Amino acid sequence: MSSIKQLKTDELPILARIVPHTFFYGWVIAIAIGVQMIFVQGIGYYALSVFLGPLQDEHDWSNALVSGSIGMYFVVTGIAAGIVGPFVDRQGPIKFMAVGFTLVGLSAIAIGFIKEPWQLYVVFLILAVGLGMSANVATNAIITRWFVHKRARAITISSTGISLGGVLFAPFGAWLVTQGGLQLAAPVMGIMVLIIALPVLWLAIIFDPRQLGSTPDGLDIDQIPTSKNTQLNFESQNRIWTRNEALHTFSFWAILISFTLVLISQTGFVIHEVVFLEDRFESKTMAAAALSLTAFASILARLFVGMIADMMDKRLLTSALFILQASVLLLITRLDGTVSIYLLTFLFGCTIGNIYMMQTLLVGEIFGMLSFGSVFGIIAMSGQIGSAMGPLVIGFLEEYTGGYDIPFTCVAITTYLAAFVILAVRPTATIHRVS
């Protein structure tokens, strides 16, 4: 999508026609994406933990069988994101998001009617394709186009919806399960995606500020703040990278490897958190409350980090977040007491949203905005494979060892390793074609 044309008034989303021109529309975009992600990611990420127990209990299926479907789900989500990335750069993400939201809503509804293991895998396959098309790569590509110098603050707003989805859907989903099982919980949540997330797409979203006659951050060239970080200047942000060129940079591999290692542990813990804590608390409600606390902490921490990340060395900040997450994983099986466990889940939550945000910021900073989908798609695909491995590895080790001590210790070690790998990221020196 190298040639961007300004849209006519009747082609603009409704909100773009009524928001005053004196207000930078990028902030409307960030808020709208946040609203969508409450439902799409709230169901496609946090609700998986709520579904895990009932799928096992209602059908007498093993932890490994259900975890395997979730593992497949993360792999397919990553593959879909990797495939759609270059098309997002060239054609924009709107039509992919529309199809993706529809698939997420319909497949979430179908979870309530699963009877056989093969149905479980088919439904989760469709859910994965929908999420891969509509979230992460697509939404972050939009934010990366609209913001450069205020990118962290914008991502804070847009991705807060993911955490709010956890705050809302973990207890709400658990309550629905107690009221009517998955036959009630899954359809209700799926319908919410269709009647809320999908309409917001047509009401508010524009891919590129040039389609509205605007510029990134709403700033003219002479208004752009001076920065010591040359990766944020106009030339660097408007480079066009092919995937082959990105693959030949050391920074690409440092980002890919480190975040893949972290997402193995992070997603593995989140998916197994409710099951793990049910055993510790002997209460489904208290376990679901801990998951909500994790999501709530993610919101608070991201708000803080989002205000300072644009001014900091993102490598050091990311490394610190990795170290904090690994330390929580080591401690959570070794400390007893409700207060201690809730504190640790809170600290873990402080890392979740920020780690995803830092992944987006590092890719956008190093590889710019015009090829973000192509580059981020591959990194997201690897991260999703790591996310798939997490629940599988932890589920297998939990069944083999009879507890979560060894699984959480193993993934903590990989996260400490990632904290050192991310420090190898460096600005790219090669000048590529400028659009």
N, C-alpha and C positions, 0 to 999 in steps of 0.2 A: 504494500500500500504506500508506494513512494510518492504518488501524486494525490494530494488531499485537496478536495474541493469543498468550499463553504456551502453548507446546506441552505436551501431556501426556507423561508419562514414556515411554510406548510409542511416541510419535511422534518422539522425539529420536533423533539419530544415536547409534550405539553408544558412541563415545568420550565424548559428552556425558553419558551415564549413569554412566560409571565415573570420570571426572575429578573429583577432590575439589572441593566447592563453594568451598573456601577459595582455590583457584587460579583466576585469571581466565581464562575459557575463550577469550577473544579471542586469546590467544597460541597456543592449539591451532589456531584458525582460520588464523592467519598461517602457521604451520608447514605445515599441511595444503595450503594454497594453494601454498606454495613447492614442495612435493613434486609437486603436479599440474603446475606450470609447468615443472619440470625436463623433463618429457616433452612436454607440449603445445607450449610455446613453444620448447623446445630443438629440436623437429622443425619447428615452424611458422615459425621465424625463422632460427636459426643453421644448421640443416641445409640450408636453401635454397642457401647458398653452396657446400656440399658437392655438392649435386645439379647445380649449374650446369654445371660442367665435364663430368661424365659424360653429361649430356643432350646436350651439343654433340658430344662425341666418339663416343658409341655410335650416334648417329643422323645424324652429319654435318650437324647443324643450326647455323645461324649464331648468334652472340652476340646479335644483335638479336632473333631469333625467340624464343629462350629467355628473354631479359630481358623481352620483351613479355609473356610468360605470367606472369612474376613481378610485373611492373608491374600487370597486370590483377588478380592475386591481392591485392595491397595495396589497390587501389581497392575491390574487392568486400568485403574484410575491413572496411574503413572503413564502407561502406554498411550492411553487416549490423550493425555495432556501433551506428551511428546509428539504425537502425530498432529494434533491441532495447532501447536505452537507456530510453525511457519505460516499457516493459513491465517492465523490471527494477525500476524504482522502485515500480511498482504491484503487481506479482505476485511479486517476488523472482526471483533468477537461477538457482535450482537446476535447474528443468526445462530452461532454455535451455542451461545448462552440460552437462547430460546428453546432450542431442541434439548439441551442438557437439563434445564429446569423441568421440562415436561417429563423427561425420562426419570429424573430423581423423584418427582411427585408420584408418578404412576407405580414405580417399583417399590417405593416406600409403602404405598397402599397394599401392594401385593404381598409384602412380608407377613401381613396379618392372615393370609390365606395359605401359607406354605404348609404342606403335609408330608412331603418326601424330601430326602436329602438332595436329590437332583434339582428339585424346585428351588431349594435354598441357594444353590450355586448359580442357577440361571437368573434368579431375581437379583442376587448380589452382583452378577456380571452386568446386568442392565443398569443397576444403580451406579456402578463404577464408571461405566461409559458416560452416563449423564453428568456425574460430578467432574470427571476429567475434562469434559467439553466446556463446562459452565463456570468452574471455580478456579482458584489459584492462578493458572497461567492467564486466563482471560481477564479476570478482575485486576490482577497485578499489572498486566500490560496496559490496561486503561489508566490506572493510577500513575504508572511510570511515564505515560505520555503527557498527563496533565500537570505533573509536578516534577521538579528537579531539586531546587534548594529547600523546599518544604516537604519533600517526599516522605520523610519519616513521620511527620505530623499527619499527613494525609493517610498514610497506611495505618496509623494508630486509629483513626476514625473508621476507615473501611473495615479493618480486620477486627475491630472491637465487636462487630456483629457476630463473629465466629464464637468469641467467648460468651457473649450474651446468649447465644444459642445453647451453650453448655449450661449456663446458669438457669435458663428457663426449661430446656427440654430434658435435662437429667431428672429433676424432681417431678416435672409434669409427666414425663414419659413413665417414670416409676409409678406415679400415682395412677395413671391410666391403666398400667399393667395390673395393678392391684384391683382395679374396678372391673376390668373386662378382658384382661390378658392381651396378648398381641393382636387379637382380632379387633380390639377397640383401639389400642394405642397406635399401631402402625397406620391404619387408614386416616385417623384424625391428623397425624403429623404430615402424612403425604398430601392431604387436601390443602393444608396450610401453605405448602410450597406452591401449589397450583393457583391458589386464589390471592396470594400476597407477593411472592417473589417474582413470578412471571409478569404480572401487570406493572410492577415497578420498573422492569426493564424498558417497557414502551413509554412509560411516563417520564423517565429521567435520563437514561444513559446515552451519552455521546462518546464515541471512542477517542477522538483526537480533538484537541482544542481548536485546531485550524478549521474544523467543520463548523465551528461557531464564530470564526473570525477572531479567535483569541490566541494566546500564547501560553507555554508552560509557566505556572505560578502567576499568570496574569501580568507578567512583566515584559516590557519592551527591552530590546537589546541594551539600551543605555541605562536601564533600571536594574539589571541583574547585579546582585551583590558580588563584590570581589571575594574570591575564595582561594586559599592556598592549595586546595584540592583541584588539580587540573582535570581530573576525571569528570568534574561537574560543569566544565565550560561547554560552550555551544558546539564546538567542533567534536569533542569527545562524545557528547551525548547524541550527536547526529551521525556518528559513524554507522556504516552498514557492515555487519559481520555475517559471513556465511558460517554454517555450523562447522565446516572443516577448519576454517581459520580459528574459531573459538577452541576447537579441540586441540589445537597446537599451542595453546597457551598454558603455562603452569598454573595460573590463577584459576582457570576453569576446573582443573582436576582437584585443586586444593579445596575449592568450594564444594564440588560434587562429593568427594570422599568424606569430608568432615561432616557435612549435613546428612549424608546417608547413614553414617555411623550413629549420629545423634538420634535420627528419626527411628532407628531400630529400637532404641531404649525408650524414647519418648512415647511413641505410639503403642509399643508393647505395654508400657505401664498404664496408659490411659484406658486401653481396651480391657485390661485385666483389673483395673483399679476397684471397680465395684465388687467383683467376685472376691478379690483379695481382702477388701475391707469388710465385706459381709462376715467373713470368717473371724476377723479380728474383733468386730463390734457385736457380732451375732444379731445384726439388724440391717435389713435391706434399706430402710429409711435413712439410717445414719450413714451408711455407705454411699447412698445417692447424694446425701447432703455434702459429703466430703468431695464428691465429683463436682458438685456445684461450687463449692469453695475453691477448688482448683481453677475452675473457669472464671470465678469472680476475681481471684488473685491475678489471673492473666490480664483482665481488664485494667485493674489498678496499676500493675507494673508496666503494662504497655503505654498507658497514659503518661507515666513518668519518663520512661525510656524514650518514647516518641518525641518528647520535648527536647531531649538533649542529644539524641543520636545523630542528627544532622551536623552537630558541631564536634563530634568525637571521632577517634580512630575506630572504625567499625570492626576491624579485626580484633582489637583488644577487648572491645565491648562484647563481641560474640564469644570469644574465648572465656571470658568471665562467666557468661551465662551457662556455657557448657559445664564449667567446673562446678557451679552451684547445683545444676541438675544432677550431675553424677554423685555429688555428696549426699543429696537427698535420697537417692536410690540406695546408697550404702547404709544409710541410717534407718530407713523406714521399717525394715524387718528386724532391727536390733533394738529399737526403743519401744516401750510399752506405755500405755496411758492414752486416754482419749485426747487430751490437750496436745501431747507431743505429736500424735499422728495427724491431728488437724493442722498443727503448725507446719509439719513437713509437707503435707499436701498443698498447703497455701504457698510455701516456698517453691514447690515444684510448679505450681500454676504460674508463679512469677516468671518462669523461664519459657513456658510453652509458646504463648503468643509472640513474645519478643524474638524467639529463635526463628519462627517463620518470617517475622518482619525483617530480621537481619539478613536472612537468605535473599529476600527480594531486594533489599537495599544494596547488598554487595554485588549482585548480578547487574542491577541497574547502574550502579556506579562504575563498574569495570567495563561493561559491554554496551552501555547506553540504552536509548529508548526505542530506536527504530528496529532493532533486531532482538528486542527483549524476549518476545515469544519463542523465537527459534532457539535461543540459548537457554532460557529459563525452562523451556519445555523438556530438554534433555536432563537438566539438573533436577527438575521436579520428578521426572520419571524415575531417576535413580533413587531419589528420596522416598518415592512411593513404594519402590521395591524394598527399601529398607523398612518402611512402615509395615509392609506385608510380612517381612521376616520377623519383626518384633513380636507380634501376637503368636506366630507359629512357634518361634524358638522358646518364648516364655511358657506357652501352653504345653509344649512337649517336655521341657525341663521340669515344669511344675508336676506333671503327671509322673515323670520318671523319678524325681527326688521326693515327691510328696509335700512340697512346699514352695514358697516363693523366694526363700533366702538365696539360693544359688542362682536362679535366673536373674534376679535384680542385681546381684553382685557382678555377674558377667557383663550385663549391659552397661553398668556403671563404669567398668574398665574401658569399654569401647568409647564411652563418652569422654573420659579423661584423655584418651588418645586423640579424639577429634579436637579437643581444646588446643593441642599443639599443632595439629595439621592446619587449622584455619589461619594460624599466624604466618603461613607461607604465602598468603594471597598478596599480590603486588599489582600496582597499576600497569596496564598494558602500554607498551611504548610504540607499537606499530601504528601508523596512520593509515586508515582504511578509507574507502570511498565515502564521500559526504553527500547526503541527499540535498 
